[in-house]
Amino acid sequence: MVTREAPERTTGDLIASIAGRVPMRNLHSQVLWQLGVAIVGGDYPEGSILPSDTELLARFSVSRTVLREALKTLAAKGMIEARARIGTRVLPRSRWNLFDSDVLAWHFETGPDVELLRSLAEIRIGVEVESAALAAERRSDAQAEALVAIAIGMGEAKTPEEFARTDLAFHRTVAEASGNPFMASVSALVELALTAAFTISSPIEDAGAMAGTVKAHGRIARAILAGDADDARLAMKAVITEGFARAAGRMAGGRPGRKGKA
């Protein structure tokens, strides 16, 4: 059985960095990460039985408490299920909680496919397009001004991570300005989708793409400032669609995500 050890800097670390959080470095998070990546990557296929606790304890050199907590976390994410006298079985992907940021990060760590990117884009369109429209109707003056300023700041980013942080701040502000707490609650999904897209292809790598992305976000900000819900919808959909097309195009050109990247 081939297993993947956690790299020095994982997708989870990158997401945490961009989102302004401290990456988890304890034993529980390390064991959880390695098992999660191994399951998503197919080292432990759907329907298979995980190695015994004794084998896993020997592999990870951790206490039984740490291992059990990691397995409980995987079970809570819908990825495994323990059965008496059978063992711990890997559940079908249809049972996995794909809205969980860890589960999505493990997909991107092992190398996402275009269909996953498309599905993420479709979910974002379903949520963020209406979020932008609501923001146009409900935003405060301070929120509208902040969006305009953030859009301008995107054009001043010098690195892909700096650009990603600014982009994430923009979409968070739109969600907050919508006045709908459920819009803001899906920020983890948007956060992961944005970060993952940037690990594949950042617009900062191309002057034309950079200018186009900054302009497109500026259009969203201006529509929300003007209270134009219809144009806010159109502008947000265009941003998400273009981001997917850029990442999918890069993958088709031979860069399939983190897997195999230097």
PyMOL commands that set and color helices and strands:
alter all, ss='L'
color gray80, all
select helices_A, chain A and resi 11-19+27-40+53-60+64-76+93-95+101-110+114-138+141-154+160-177+181-185+187-200+203-205+207-226+229-252
alter helices_A, ss='H'
color red, helices_A
select strands_A, chain A and resi 80-83+87-90
alter strands_A, ss='S'
color yellow, strands_A
deselect
rebuild
show_as cartoon
